[in-house]
Amino acid sequence: MSQIRHTEVIGIASGKGGVGKTTTSINLAVALTQLGHSVMLFDADLGLANAQIALGARAEYNLGHFLSGQKSLQDIMITTRQGVKLIPGASGMQELAGLSQIQAASIVQSFGVLSDDIDYLIVDIAAGISPSVLSFLASCQRRFIVVKDDPSSIADAYGTIKILSKEMELDEIYLLPNMVASQTEGWKLYKKLNDVCVRFLGAPVHYLTSIEEDEMVLRSLKKYQSVMEMAPGTGAARDYRRLAELCTQLRPIDHASGGMQFFMERLMQTSPAES
């Protein structure tokens, strides 16, 4: 009897735009694929959906066709040249940018019927704290908050963590410093923000690694590639590779801390049996 594979779901978000959230999503997806895992990337940044562009992929259909009832998730899914299964968002559609909590929940539910064996689902979530953003974040098992070392990014990241931790009582929140001068600077940024979280929220946030600033990241985006493909020997590619490897070492989560989960049926079927 074939066992349904356990799917790890990682939501990648940020308090504000322009901190490298989508770049992180696509490079982590490619890095995990290069490690031999089956990876799906859901572009849930619905107002500015651009993961397919960044991966050099062309999708005939997108989430707009799914939400209007014209196509199923299976219909709109494509496999990129990097081997990533991509659920494309719909760029520039105002009604999608303002997706309601109920619509977000219906999307989450639909992932349960996808038949593909997926090791990792990476969810690229819009910046900010709209109802749909919070719904998607609550539906993930782990939440990576991307932050840059500037005051507004730090303040917005803290605001997002505060809502997730204090108001929504979610755990498994990770801080991912991006575009930092060095791993040491990234760790310092994490420490600074984590100290504030412990002091005022009563709960720490987790840390895996930082992504160093690298001009090749921008160059690769301009060429519609991930830095993992275009410049695998660079510092950023090394950091994304480390991030992917550390993700594979995290303990599996078999509880649904956020209520409704992506691949919920699969999660329940793969939970350890009660002895």
N, C-alpha and C positions, 0 to 999 in steps of 0.2 A: 504494500500500500504506500503510495507516495505521500510524503509528509509536506504540508504547506510550509513554505519557508518563512522564517521570522523576518519581518521587515522593520528596519530601524528608520524612524522618521525624524529628520532634523529640520527645524524651521530657522531660516536666516533672516534677521530683521535688523533695523536700526532706528534710533530715535528720530534721525533726520536723513534727508537724501544727500548724495554726493560723498558718502564715506566708503564706497566700494563694496556694497552689499551684493549686487548682481555679479560683479567680478569674482567675489568670494564664492558665490553659489556655483557658478559655472566651472571655476577651477577646482573646487572641491569635488564636484561631480566627475570631472575628467580624471582627477587624481585617483579617486576611488575606483573608477572604471579601469584605469591603468594597473591597479593592484589586483584586478581580476574579479571585481564585484559587479553584480548586475545593479545598475543605478538608474533611477528615474528622477528627472528634474521637473518640478511643477512651477511654472512661472506665474506666481500669484500676485505679482506686482502689476495689478490690472490696469492702472492708468498709464503706466510707462513700460509695458511689457517689452523687454528687449533681449531676453536670453537667447532667442533663436538667432537674432542678428549677431550677437557676440559669439555664437558657436558656428556662424557661417551656414546656418540651415535655412531652408525655405519651406514654410508650412502652408499647405493649401487651406486648411481650416484651423480655427483657434477656439478659445474658450467661449467667445461670443456665439459661435454656432452651437456649442453645447448648451449654453444657458437659454438659448431661444428654442431649444428642443429639436433643432435640425440634425444634430449629430451626437453620437455617444462619445464618451471619453476615449474609448478604443479607436473610434473613427478619426479623432483629431490628433492622436498620438503619432509622433514620428520618431525614427531612430536617426540620430545625427551621425556624421562621419566618424566622430570620436567614440561611438558606441553607446552614447547616452540616450535613453528613452525620454523624449521631451513632450510635456503637455504645454503647448504654447498659450501664452496669455494673449489678450487682444489690446493692442496699443491704441491710445488716443480715443477710446470710447468712454465718454464721460459717465454713462450709466454704470459701466463696470467699475470705474474708479470709486463710485459710491455704493458699492455692493452692500446689501444689508446682511445682518447676522444670520437671518434665515436662509438667504441665498448661499452664503458661505457654508453654512451647515449642510445644505443639499449637495454642494460640491464635495465636501469631506465624505459624506455618505456614499457618494458615487464611486469613490476610490475602492470601496470594498468589493465591487464586482469585477474589477480588473483582474484578468486571469494570469497576467505575467508574474513570473517569479522574480521578485525584487528584493535585493539585499538592503538597499538604501533608497529612501525617498527624500530628496532635498527639496524643500519648499522655499522659493525665493519670494519673500513677503514684502509688501510695500512699506515704505517708511511711515512713521507716525503711529497714532493710536486710535484709528477709526474702528468701528464695530467689527468690520470684516477682518481687519488686521489682527485684532485680539482673538477673534474666533479661530482664525488659522493657527495662531500661536498656541492657543489652548489645545488644539487638536494634534499638535506635534508631541513627540516624546521628549525631545531636547530642543532647547531654544538658544541659538547663538546670536548675541547682540553685538553687531560690528560697531566699533567706535574709533574715532580719530582723536589725536591729541590736540584738540582745540576746545575752548570753553563751551561753545554752543553744542558741539557733538557730545561732550561729556555730560552736560546738563540734560540733554534730550535722552541719552542712553540711561541715565539715572531715573528720569521720569518714567521711561518704559519699564525698567526693572521694578520700580516701585508699584506700578499698577499690576504687573504680572505676579509679583511676590506677595505684596500686602493685600491688594484688593481681590485678586483672583486665586490666591493661595497656590500658585504653581511652583514646582521645583524644577530641577534640571535646567537652570539658567546659566549660560556660559558667556563670559565676556571675551570678545575677540578683537584685540587692538590691531588696527590696520594702518598701513603706510607709516610705520614708525621707523625711527633712525636705526634702531638695533633691537635685538631680543631683550636686552637689558632695559631699554627705554619702554618697550611694550610691557614688560613685567612691572615696571614702576607705575605705569598708567593703570594697569589692573589693580595693583596694590592700593593705589590712591582711591579708586572707585569702590573697591571691595571694602575698604575700611569705613567708608561712608555708609555702604549698605548694611554692614554689621552694626554700626552705631545707631542708625536711624530706622532700619527696617527689621533688625534683629535676625537677619539671615545673610550668609555669605553667598557670593556668586562663584561659579567654578571657572577654572582657567586651563587651557590646553597649551596654546602657543600664541605667538604674534606673527603678523605678516609684515616683513620689512618693505620700506618704500623701494620701488624698482621701476625705472623708466620703461622697461620692457613690457610692463603690464599694459600701459597706455598704447604702446606701439602695437602690441598683439591685438588689442581691441580694434584699433584702426584697420587691421588686416582681417577682421572677423575670425579671430582665432583665440584660443585660450593660451595663456603664457606657458602652460604645461606642454603644449604642442610646439609653439613657435620658439620658445627659449627655455628648454628643460634644464639647462645648466645654471640658470640665474638664481639669485637669492630668493625671489618671490616664489619661483617654482619649487625650490627646495622647501620653503616654508609651507606651501600648500600640500606638498607631499608628506611632510611631517604631520600636518593637521589631519590628513586622510588616515595615516597610519595610527595616530592617536585615537581617532574615531573608532577604528576597528578594535582597539583595546578596551574600550569602555564596556562596562558590564551591560548585558541586555536588560531592557526595561520591560517588565510584563504587567505593569499596572497602568491604568489610564488616569493620570493625575489631572488631566484637563477635561474629563468628561468624554464627549464624543471624539473619537480618534480616527485618523486616516487608517485604512486597512483594519478596522476594528474587529471584523470577523476573524481575520487571520491572526490578530494579536491574541484573541480569546482562545483560538484553537491551538496556539503554540505556547500558551501559559503552562507552567509545570503542573502536572496532575497532583491533586491533593493525595497525600499518602495516608 
